[in-house]
Amino acid sequence: MITLYYSPGACSLSPHIALCEAGLPFELRRVDLAAKKTDDGKDFLAVNADGYVPVLQLDDGQMLTEGPAIVQYIADRAPDKRLAPANGTLARYRLQSALNFISTELHKSFSPLFNKAASVDAKETARATLTARLGHLHDRLTGDFLVDDQFTVADGYLFTVLSWSPHVKFDLAAWPKLLAYQARIAARPAVQRALKEEGLA
């Protein structure tokens, strides 16, 4: 059985949502990121030397890291759920484009806001970047979902990143379509299951 190493509310929520949407059997292993310990007392650095989640341990014991790669692996394990378009199609490249945008332009821009050591200038720059990127995303969001009007793993990732906004006092009120999108994704049963399993709902 595959195992997801996670920390509640971190970016590992995205593959957790993907696993619930895919209907795959899995186990959860909670990680204390400060102590670098798993919930059974093991050294997390022995699992991932970089010390961060998510990590997906595959059926054969191999480890897969980096959220955008993990969620595509999960999607490809359950093709009937249509969590990712078929490999080699333009739609799949659009999905990868969306995942990369979320990862590099949104996820990384939130990071300084959580960092107590980050300077005021660094945080102001991050807020300005987020404001610009979310404005563009708001303008481009014309349907219910990010890719071809079908829920995909990119939606689970964007939902996860947007959910950090209240924790860093970043108000999304200027983008009503994003607020409606967030509520729409939150209402999905698989998303509710993942939130409950992480103690977030």
Secondary structure, DSSP 8 states (H G I E B T S, - for coil): -EEEEE-TTSTTHHHHHHHHHHT--EEEEEEETTTTEETTS-BGGGT-TT--S-EEE-TTS-EEESHHHHHHHHHHH-GGG-SS--TTSHHHHHHHHHHHHIIIIIIHHHHHHH-TTS-HHHHHHHHHHHHHHHHHHHHH--SSSSBTTB--HHHHHHHHHHTTGGGGT---TT-HHHHHHHHHHHTSHHHHHHHHHTT--
